[in-house]
Every structure is written in structure tokens, then in C-alpha cells.
Amino acid sequence: MQDVQHVDVPSQPLLSSVAPSTLTAGPCLAIGGAEDKMNDRSILATFLQLAGGHDARIAIVPTASSMENGGERYRRLFTEMGAPEVSVVPIMSREDANGGISLEPLHRATGIFLTGGNQMRLSAMMGGSEAEDWIRQRHQAGAIVAGTSAGASILSAHMVAMGASGPSPRLRMAQMVAGFGLVPDMIIDQHFRQRDRIGRLLALVAANPSLLGVGIDEDTGILIDERGVMEVIGRQSITIVDGRRMVSDIAEVKAQGGISVSNANLHVLTAGRRFFAPERRIIDWY
């Protein structure tokens, strides 16, 4: 396998301090779940800032949640934080996602926020729908798209839909379905260390070594810009599994047997660290 051609990433302010108008496609913000909603709300504040601050138009999509008022808490939070326009888009069926309810808030949004819940529910109701198309269009036009928990996983093209916990990789630990594809060549998992999900991420990367595995702890997020620069924010850390040179016996394992892996490149990054996904390297380290 040939190495990715080196691309110079210019030294610049952290993405969280870059004005939205300097970006072409908007950034994505993947949150590991259980983000702080009571104190400094740093992750939610970063989303609001990149959505335009006091000019933000935020659309909240609570589809992953089975609760009818799943988006109301975030609507209140962003309103209290100073967002002038916050709308909940209550997509609770395929019909809703294809225009059965008004999707106007998505058409206008400078920031789109996908709540947590059930990944499979989110994919089954929104995959390939008019609502997903609008999310893609707004993202390409510069809007930030954020997701927490299940909402984080669907940002990538390949989404973890369900699976088991545990420290060791095993066959069939997790299932993958199609995500929105806003973040290419990546698998995003969430509640990572808190729910002991390293085994399933290793198993998924062993089966798909071209994809970068990213596990995000609770109250932690990664901002990903259009170049593939990832910046860690929040209180915990992210775990990155680079499987380009990984070898495993996954093709020989039967049933739910254990998988042996070797030569996986592992990174654990805390707040403020940046990683360049196309070249799979840390930025500004040395």
C-alpha cells in the first residue's frame, strides 16, 4: 500500500476559534454523549459559536430519541445560551423525513444538531431521505452539523449501529450500516471508555482496515473540518485506531470467536490536540 502523499497543514488557530465565514463546507462536531449541559457547556458553546453565535439559526433533529420531547431540552439550552432562532424538527417516521412535516428549519439552518438515542432508529428513518439531503446541502453550504451519541456515529459514511462491549475484539461484536457520509473514511463510536468499547472498534477496523476508527469519550467532542483536520475539545479524550498496517486473523475466525490483531497504530488525544486524518498523524506535537 502506498503512503498518502504528504499535505502541508498550515499552522493556524484552533478550529474552534475560526469564524464560520472562513470555511467552505461546514465543520462536523462529533460528541461522545453526556456533554456538560449545566456548567460551562463548553462543547455546546463551541457548536453555537461556529453556527454563528448571536446570528445562529439552529435546527435540532431528535429522531434518534424515542421520546417525543427529545429535542426540547436542547432547544431550551441553546435559547438560554443566546441563539436567536432554535427550532426542533420532529422527524419520527420515514414520512416525516420525506416532507410529511415542515423541513423549513433545515433549509435555513446555520447549525444542525442531531440528538442521541438509537443509531438504528436514526438510520432507518432518515437514511436516503429528503431530510438527509437537506442536511448534506446545508453542510456543503457552510453550516456546522453536530451529533451527540447516536448523532455522532451517523456523521460518518460507515456507522456503528449496535454491538457489544468489552476490551477484546471478537467477531460480530458490532453491526455497521450506512451513515450520512459527512465525514469520509472513518468509523465513529461514542461513550467510548465509559462503556468499554475498545474491543468492538478494534474488530470493526480489523474488518475494514482502510477506515480510521475513532472512539469518543463522554463530555468530549472532535471538530472535523473539510480538510480532515480533527481537533479534540471537552474534558476527556478520544482514541484513534489506525489499521492501515494492521494484520489480523479475522477472516479465519468462526462464530463469535476472538480476533487476534497486530500492528494497529493507537493514538489517545486530549483537549487541544489536533490530528490530520488523511495522513493519519498528529499535528503540532513536536
C-alpha positions as CSV (number, residue, x, y, z in Angstrom):
1,M,0.0,0.0,0.0
2,Q,1.3,3.4,-0.9
3,D,1.5,6.1,1.7
4,V,-0.8,9.0,1.4
5,Q,1.0,12.0,-0.2
6,H,2.1,14.4,2.4
7,V,0.0,17.6,2.6
8,D,1.2,20.6,4.4
9,V,-1.3,21.7,7.1
10,P,-0.6,25.3,7.8
11,S,-0.2,26.4,11.4
12,Q,-3.3,28.3,12.3
13,P,-5.7,28.9,15.2
14,L,-7.7,26.0,16.5
15,L,-10.8,25.3,14.5
16,S,-13.0,26.3,17.4
17,S,-11.7,29.9,17.0
18,V,-12.1,30.1,13.3
19,A,-15.1,32.2,12.0
20,P,-17.7,30.2,10.0
21,S,-17.2,32.5,7.0
22,T,-13.6,31.3,6.5
23,L,-14.8,27.8,5.8
24,T,-16.3,26.4,2.6
25,A,-18.1,23.2,3.7
26,G,-19.0,23.5,7.3
27,P,-17.3,21.6,10.1
28,C,-18.7,18.5,11.8
29,L,-18.8,18.1,15.6
30,A,-19.0,14.6,16.9
31,I,-19.7,14.4,20.6
32,G,-19.3,11.3,22.7
33,G,-22.5,11.8,24.6
34,A,-23.3,13.1,28.1
35,E,-21.9,16.6,27.3
36,D,-22.0,19.2,30.0
37,K,-25.4,20.9,30.0
38,M,-25.2,22.6,33.4
39,N,-21.9,24.4,34.0
40,D,-19.7,26.0,31.3
41,R,-21.3,23.9,28.5
42,S,-18.1,24.3,26.5
43,I,-18.9,21.8,23.8
44,L,-22.4,23.2,23.2
45,A,-20.9,26.7,23.3
46,T,-18.4,25.8,20.6
47,F,-21.2,24.5,18.4
48,L,-23.2,27.7,18.9
49,Q,-20.2,29.9,18.1
50,L,-19.5,28.0,14.9
51,A,-23.2,28.2,14.0
52,G,-23.0,32.0,14.1
53,G,-23.4,32.9,17.7
54,H,-26.0,35.6,18.1
55,D,-26.9,35.2,14.4
56,A,-27.3,31.4,14.6
57,R,-30.2,29.6,13.2
58,I,-30.2,26.2,14.8
59,A,-32.3,23.1,13.8
60,I,-32.4,20.3,16.3
61,V,-33.2,16.8,15.0
62,P,-34.3,14.4,17.8
63,T,-35.0,11.4,15.6
64,A,-32.7,9.0,17.4
65,S,-34.7,9.5,20.6
66,S,-37.9,7.6,21.2
67,M,-39.2,10.4,23.4
68,E,-41.5,12.9,21.7
69,N,-39.9,15.8,23.6
70,G,-36.4,14.6,22.9
71,G,-35.3,17.9,21.3
72,E,-36.9,20.3,23.7
73,R,-34.1,20.2,26.3
74,Y,-31.6,21.3,23.6
75,R,-34.0,23.9,22.3
76,R,-34.2,25.5,25.8
77,L,-30.4,25.2,26.3
78,F,-29.4,26.9,23.1
79,T,-32.1,29.6,23.6
80,E,-30.7,30.3,27.1
81,M,-27.2,30.5,25.6
82,G,-28.3,33.3,23.3
83,A,-29.2,31.6,20.0
84,P,-31.9,33.9,18.4
85,E,-33.6,31.1,16.4
86,V,-33.8,27.5,17.6
87,S,-36.3,25.0,16.0
88,V,-37.0,21.4,16.7
89,V,-37.6,19.3,13.5
90,P,-39.6,16.3,14.9
91,I,-38.8,13.6,12.4
92,M,-40.3,10.5,13.8
93,S,-41.0,8.5,10.7
94,R,-39.9,8.0,7.1
95,E,-42.9,10.1,6.0
96,D,-41.8,12.9,8.2
97,A,-38.2,12.7,6.8
98,N,-39.6,13.0,3.3
99,G,-41.6,16.1,3.8
100,G,-44.5,14.9,5.9
101,I,-43.7,17.7,8.3
102,S,-42.1,21.0,7.5
103,L,-38.4,20.8,6.9
104,E,-38.1,24.6,6.6
105,P,-35.8,24.9,9.7
106,L,-33.2,22.6,7.9
107,H,-33.4,24.8,4.8
108,R,-32.3,27.8,6.8
109,A,-30.0,26.4,9.4
110,T,-26.5,27.6,10.1
111,G,-26.2,24.8,12.7
112,I,-27.8,21.4,12.7
113,F,-27.8,19.3,15.9
114,L,-28.6,15.6,16.0
115,T,-29.5,14.3,19.4
116,G,-28.6,10.9,21.0
117,G,-30.6,7.8,21.2
118,N,-30.8,4.7,18.9
119,Q,-28.4,4.7,15.9
120,M,-30.6,2.1,14.0
121,R,-33.7,4.3,14.5
122,L,-31.8,7.3,13.2
123,S,-30.5,5.4,10.1
124,A,-33.8,3.7,9.3
125,M,-35.9,6.8,9.5
126,M,-33.6,9.3,7.8
127,G,-31.2,7.4,5.5
128,G,-31.7,8.4,1.9
129,S,-34.5,10.9,2.8
130,E,-35.2,14.4,1.8
131,A,-34.2,15.5,5.3
132,E,-30.8,13.9,4.9
133,D,-30.4,15.6,1.5
134,W,-31.0,19.0,3.2
135,I,-28.5,18.2,5.9
136,R,-25.9,17.5,3.3
137,Q,-26.8,20.6,1.3
138,R,-26.6,22.9,4.4
139,H,-23.3,21.3,5.4
140,Q,-21.8,21.9,1.9
141,A,-23.0,25.5,2.1
142,G,-21.1,26.1,5.4
143,A,-23.4,25.0,8.2
144,I,-21.9,23.1,11.1
145,V,-23.5,19.7,11.7
146,A,-23.1,18.2,15.2
147,G,-24.3,15.0,16.7
148,T,-24.1,13.6,20.2
149,S,-24.0,9.9,21.0
150,A,-26.0,8.2,18.2
151,G,-26.0,11.5,16.3
152,A,-22.2,11.4,16.3
153,S,-22.0,8.0,14.8
154,I,-24.2,8.8,11.8
155,L,-21.9,11.7,10.7
156,S,-19.5,9.1,9.1
157,A,-20.2,7.1,6.0
158,H,-20.0,3.8,7.9
159,M,-22.0,3.9,11.2
160,V,-21.8,1.6,14.2
161,A,-25.5,0.6,14.6
162,M,-25.4,-1.7,17.6
163,G,-22.9,-4.0,19.3
164,A,-21.4,-5.5,22.5
165,S,-18.9,-4.0,24.9
166,G,-15.6,-5.5,26.1
167,P,-11.9,-5.0,25.9
168,S,-11.0,-7.7,23.4
169,P,-12.1,-7.8,19.7
170,R,-14.5,-10.6,18.8
171,L,-16.2,-11.4,15.5
172,R,-19.7,-10.0,15.2
173,M,-19.3,-7.6,18.1
174,A,-21.0,-4.8,16.2
175,Q,-23.0,-4.1,13.1
176,M,-22.4,-1.4,10.6
177,V,-24.9,0.4,8.4
178,A,-24.6,3.5,6.1
179,G,-24.3,6.9,7.8
180,F,-24.7,10.4,6.3
181,G,-21.1,10.4,4.9
182,L,-20.3,13.9,6.0
183,V,-17.0,12.6,7.4
184,P,-15.3,10.2,5.0
185,D,-13.2,7.1,5.7
186,M,-14.0,6.9,9.4
187,I,-15.9,4.9,12.0
188,I,-17.1,7.0,14.9
189,D,-18.0,5.3,18.2
190,Q,-19.2,7.1,21.4
191,H,-19.5,6.7,25.2
192,F,-16.2,5.1,24.4
193,R,-14.2,4.4,27.6
194,Q,-17.3,4.7,29.8
195,R,-18.9,1.7,28.0
196,D,-15.7,-0.2,27.3
197,R,-15.9,-0.2,23.5
198,I,-12.3,-0.6,22.5
199,G,-12.9,-4.3,21.6
200,R,-15.6,-3.5,19.1
201,L,-13.7,-0.7,17.5
202,L,-10.7,-2.9,17.0
203,A,-13.0,-5.6,15.5
204,L,-14.5,-3.1,13.1
205,V,-11.2,-1.7,12.0
206,A,-9.8,-5.3,11.6
207,A,-12.7,-5.9,9.2
208,N,-12.3,-2.5,7.5
209,P,-8.6,-1.5,7.8
210,S,-8.9,1.3,5.3
211,L,-11.2,3.2,7.8
212,L,-9.9,5.2,10.7
213,G,-11.5,4.1,14.0
214,V,-12.4,7.0,16.3
215,G,-13.8,6.4,19.8
216,I,-15.0,9.5,21.7
217,D,-15.4,9.6,25.5
218,E,-18.3,11.3,27.2
219,D,-18.3,15.1,27.5
220,T,-15.7,15.1,24.7
221,G,-16.0,16.1,21.1
222,I,-14.0,16.3,17.9
223,L,-14.3,19.1,15.4
224,I,-13.6,17.9,11.9
225,D,-13.1,20.4,9.1
226,E,-13.3,20.0,5.3
227,R,-9.5,19.2,5.1
228,G,-9.8,16.3,7.6
229,V,-8.2,18.2,10.5
230,M,-9.6,16.9,13.8
231,E,-9.5,19.0,17.0
232,V,-10.3,17.5,20.4
233,I,-12.5,19.6,22.8
234,G,-14.1,18.8,26.1
235,R,-12.9,17.1,29.3
236,Q,-11.9,13.5,28.4
237,S,-10.1,12.1,25.4
238,I,-10.5,10.4,22.1
239,T,-9.0,7.1,21.0
240,I,-7.9,6.6,17.3
241,V,-7.2,3.2,15.8
242,D,-5.2,3.4,12.5
243,G,-5.4,0.0,10.8
244,R,-3.6,0.7,7.6
245,R,-0.7,-1.7,8.6
246,M,-2.8,-3.8,10.9
247,V,-2.8,-7.6,10.4
248,S,-5.5,-9.9,11.9
249,D,-6.9,-13.4,11.7
250,I,-10.5,-12.1,11.3
251,A,-11.0,-14.0,8.0
252,E,-10.4,-17.3,9.8
253,V,-12.4,-16.7,12.9
254,K,-15.8,-18.5,13.3
255,A,-19.0,-17.7,15.1
256,Q,-18.2,-15.1,17.8
257,G,-14.6,-16.1,18.3
258,G,-11.8,-13.8,19.5
259,I,-9.8,-11.9,16.9
260,S,-6.0,-11.5,17.1
261,V,-4.7,-8.2,15.8
262,S,-1.1,-6.9,15.4
263,N,0.5,-3.7,14.3
264,A,-2.5,-1.4,14.9
265,N,-1.4,2.2,15.5
266,L,-3.2,3.6,18.5
267,H,-3.5,7.3,19.5
268,V,-5.1,8.8,22.6
269,L,-5.6,12.5,22.4
270,T,-6.8,15.1,24.9
271,A,-8.3,18.5,24.5
272,G,-6.5,20.9,22.2
273,R,-4.7,18.1,20.3
274,R,-5.1,18.0,16.6
275,F,-4.9,15.1,14.1
276,F,-4.7,15.2,10.3
277,A,-6.9,12.3,9.2
278,P,-5.8,12.0,5.5
279,E,-2.2,11.4,6.6
280,R,-3.1,9.8,10.0
281,R,-0.7,11.9,12.0
282,I,-0.7,14.3,15.0
283,I,-0.3,18.0,14.2
284,D,1.8,20.4,16.2
285,W,3.1,17.8,18.5
286,Y,6.9,18.1,18.2
